[in-house]
Amino acid sequence: MSRPLLPLRAGAIVFTLLWTAWMMWWGGSFSSANIVILALCGAAVGYLWYRAMRWQFERMGMLPRREDQAK
């Protein structure tokens, strides 16, 4: 695991957990189907958040670009 990406990945995990918990609380239904669907949606949202933040941080120069890491 690349060291500069560790805080970003940890942030994505925390964001995923908070988003999923908020959606469960807001929805009010705690059926097993609802929990599974929200967990899957939370994972997708967390992954998209990670990709968007990584792209933005690379663009701002706060992370090394992928082309620089391949060399």
Secondary structure, 3 states (H helix, E strand, C coil): CCHHHHHHHHHHHHHHHHHHHHHHHHHCCCCHHHHHHHHHHHHHHHHHHHHHHHHHHHHHCCCCCHHHHHC
